[in-house]
């Protein structure tokens, strides 16, 4: 290949999130002498953006990180000018893949007008937050299916939410499941024992959750479920991995509920795969999801998973997933969980690969797409 193909991924940031992690999984599979990823992120202060979780790794792999001002609706015209200026100055991209769909209707047409050969709108979530912010997201997504060369979605639910049912059912949207590096998460008894000893939870019933502390993840309900479990199993422990603006409120809630000693706030971790090994039960009572990569990771680690029935069934790659309603009392979840807590962990790597969740397999299809614009192999 004569020239390195540069692919620009547009995101809110490159912190430790689901979409970011899946893009990084894919990035690591690329031959960077042939295909190189760059990132366009957003910040309230373009000149003083703080480094985020994946900054160091991106730069080490040869990627660039560019910054746009954060979109606030009232700055629509200045944001649009900044986008146009960026693409006027950067002609090196063959593909612009927009994972931030709230403003993709602005930056993807601008990229196309500046001569970018391939533009992609990629739906990564199914739902928006309540209030004015969610309403604004819905408004600016209107007609997005017609503003990109390709429309990708991590699930049918995400595709319908972002692009509309008609676009999905007419085949305008390509459904591409969020794939992971299955090998990283495969169950390992020795790692499990080591991490549990390190955390001081050997012999205990360990629950786990991985996700940002924000409305979508429904942490208050998760804590109610865990508190109900503790009434039956005083030996229960909960590991919460992640950060977010709601973390202090959840720490205070734990104190008020009398479960603070049993809940461990672990923060963001680069080695999340080790903590999955230490868990016995994975909880995901989200209000909405696209196709949660953490649920795929948990299944790859052989974990029993109890999940909100608002989460798409496409995420169920094994028989380890049980869907429950968050409209019912938390006690019902606790009873269901405790009735299924006794099981044998297993290697699920072949099941995950067969279901299309192995990034090592998926990467070949992406390489063909970035090189030739052919998405049939993804």
N, C-alpha and C positions, 0 to 999 in steps of 0.2 A: 504494500500500500504506500502510495507516494507521500501522503500527508496525513497527519493525525486528525481523526474526526473529533471535533469538540462538541460535547452535548451540554447544554445549559439547563440545570434544574432550578426552577423557581419555587421558593419556599418562604414561609414566614421567618424561619431561622434554621439553624442546624444544631439545635439542642437535642437532648435524648428523648425523641418521640417516635411513634410508630412509623410514620411515613419516612422520617429521616433515617431510622434504623434499617428499613427495607431498602432504601436507595443506597445506603452504605454497604449493605450485604451484596447488592448488585455491583457496585463500584469495585469491590475487592475481587470480583470475578473477571473484570475486564483486563485484556492485554493493553496496558496503558501506552504502549508504543503505537497502538492502532486506534484506540478509542479512549478519550480523556473526558472526565466529568468536571464541569465548573458549576458554581452555585451562585444564584442571585437571591439575596435575602433582604429582609426589611428591618429597619431600626428607627426608633423615635429620634435618635441623633446619629445621622449618617457618619459624622466625623469622629464620634466617640463610642462606637459600638463595642460592647464588651465581648471578648472571645467566648464562644459557646462550646458545648461538649465535643463536637466533631471537628472543630477548627483545625486542631493540630494534625489529626490524621489526614484530613483533606489536603492540607498544604504539603504534608510529607509525601503524599502520593502524586503530587504535581498538579493538583487542582487549584483553581483560583476562587476566591470568595469576593463577590461584588455586593454592594449595598445600595438599596433604594430607600427613600423615606417611607415610613409606615403610613399606610393608607387610612385616612380618618373620615372619609366621605366629604367633609368640608374642604379638603385639599384636593378634590378631584382633578382640577385643572393643572395644579402644580405637579401632582403625581403623574398625570399623563405626559406633561412636558419632560419630567425626569426620565420616564420610560422611553420616550422617543429619542431623547438625547443619548441615553445609554446604548440603544441599538444602532444609532447613527455612528457611534464611536467604536462599536464592537461588531465587526463583520466576520468574525472567525467561526461563528457557530453554524453547524449544519442542522442541528436539532435544538429546539427549545421545548422543554417538557415542563408544563406548569402544574404543580401539585397544589398550589395556592389558588383554588378555583374561585374564591371570592372576588378577585380582581383579574382573573385570566381573560375576561372579556375586554380588558384594557390592554394588557401587555402582550397577549398573543397576536392580535391584529397589528400592533405596532411592530412586533418582530417580523411578521410576514411582510409588511409594507417596507421594511428595511432590507428585505432580501433573504431572510432565513428560509431555506428550502422546506423544512418540515417543522410544523408546530403541533404540539400535543397538549390537550387538556386532560389531566389525570385526576379522577375523583377518588379520594382516599377516605371519605367519611360519608355517613348517611344520617344527616341531621345537623341542626344548628342550635346554638345556645338560644335561650329565651330572650325576649326583649328587642330593643332597637338594633342591636348589633346583628342578631339573627335575621331580622327583617331586611336590613341593608344587604346582608350576604345573599339572601334570596333574590332581591331586586337586581343586583349586579351580575348574578348568574344567568339571568334571563337570556335565552337565545345562544347560550354558550356552545351548544352542539353545532351551531353553524359558523362559529368563529375560530375553529381550529381545523387543521387538516385531518387530525385523528383524535378520537375520543376514547380514552381508556378509563376503566373503573375496576376497583378491587373486588366488587361484588355486584350482583344485579340490583340489590337494594341501594347501594351507593350510586350506581349509574342512573337509576330512576330518580333518586333524590336530587342529583346535580344536573342531569341532562334532560330529565323528563321520561315518562314511560314510553311515549311514542318513539323517541330516539333509540331507546333500548330495544324495543320490540321490532323496530324496522331494521335492526342490525347496524345502526350508526355507531354503536358503542361496543368496543372490544372489552370483554371481561377477562381480567388478568389477576389471578389470586396473588395476594401478598406472599411471596416465597421467602424462606429463611435458609440459612446455612444449617441444614439438619444435623450435620456431624457435630456441631458445637454443643447441641442440646441433648444428644443421645444419652439415655440413662446410664449412670456409672455409680455403682454401689460404693466404691472406694472414695469417690469425691463426696458422695452423700454423707458418709460417716465422718469425713474430715471436716466438712463445713458445719455439720450439726454439732460436732465437738467444739469447734471454734466459737460457735454462737451460744454454746451452753444449752442446747435444746435436745440433746440425746435422750431418747426414751419418751419424748413428748409428741403430741399430735400437732403437727406444724401446718398452719394455713398460710397461704401467700397470695399476694396481689402485686402486679406491676403496672404502673400507670401514673400519669400526672394527677396532682391534687387539684382537680377542677370539676365543675358541675357534671360534665358528661359521664365521669367515672362512678358517680353515685357513692362516694365514700361513707356518707352518713348511714345509708342502708347497710353497707358492708359491715360497718361496726356494730349495727344492731344484730345482724346475723351472727357475728362472732360472739357478741355478748350472750346471745341465746345458747350458743354452743358451750360457752364456758360454764353455764349453769349445770350442764350435764357432764362436761369434761373439764375439770379444773386444771388439767395438765395441758390444755390447749395454748398454743402460741401463734401469733399473727405477725408475719413479716410483710411490711409495706415498703416496696421499692419505688422510688420516684420522688420528684419535687413538684412544687407548684404553689400558687398563691393561697390555696386553701389548707395547706399543711398545718399552720399554727392553730387554725380553728379545729382541725381534726385531733390534734394533740390535746387541746383543751377538752374536747368532747370525750376523749378516752379517760381523762382524769375524772370528769363528771360521772361517767358510767362505771367507774371503779375497775377498769380493765387496763389502765396505763402500764402496769407491770408486765402484762402479757402481750402488749403490742410493741413491736420493735420497728421504729422508723429508720429505714436503712439508707435513705437518700438515693441519689443516682449512682449506679454501679456500672463499670465497664465489663464486669464479669458476671452478668445476670445469669448466665447458664449454670454457674456453680450454685446459685441460690435456688433455682428450680429443683436441683437435685436434692436439696435439703428439705423441700416442702413435701407434704403428704396430700394436701388438697389445694386446688387453685380456685379462687373466687373472682368473678367478673360480672357484677350486677349493674352494668352500664345502662344509662338511659338510651343511648344510641351508639352505634359503631358502624364502620364501613365493613371491613373484614379485619378484626383485631389480630395483629401479628403476635401479640403476647399469648393469645389463645392457641395459636399454631405452635409457638415455642413450648408452651406448657404440655401440649400433647406430644411433642417431640421428646420431652423429658419423661414421658410415660405417666403423667399426673392425671388423676381424676379431676375433672373441671366442672364447676357449677356456675351456670351462666344465665344472665337475663334472657328471657325469650324475645327481647327486642333485637338481639344479635342475630345476624343472618345465619341460616342453617348451612350455608356454603363453607363456614369456618369449621364445621364438624368433619374432620378427616378420619376420626377413629370413633370407637364406641365409648371413649372415655368422657365424652361431653354430655352433660345433662342440662336441659333448658328448664328454667323455672320463672314464674312470674314475679316481678317486683311489686305487683299490686297486692300480693298476699302478705300476711304477717311474716316477719323475719323468723319467728319460731317454726314456721312450716319449712323454711329453708334448712334450719338447723336440724330438724328431725329427718329430713330427706338426706342430708349430708351424713349425719351420724349413722344412718342405716346403710350407707354405702362406703363407709370409711375404711373398711377392711378389704384390701385387695392386694394383688401382687404386681409390682412395677415390671414393665417389659420394654424391650427395644421396639420402637414404633417407626424406625427410620424408613423401612420399606413401604409401610402404609402411607406415610407422608409424601414420599417420592411418587408413589403411584397416583396419589390424589392431586399432584401438580404443585406441591408446596416446597419443592427443593430448588433453591436458587441456582445451584450448580447446573441443573438441567435447564432452568428457565433462561439463564444467561445467554445461552447459544441463540435463542430466539430473539433476544434483545440485540445481540450483536448484528444479526442479519437485518433487523429493523433500522438500526442506526446507520448501517452501511448502505442499504438499498431501499429503505422505506417500505419494506415488506414485513407486515406484522403477523403473517400466517403462522410463523413458528413459535410465537410467544404463547 
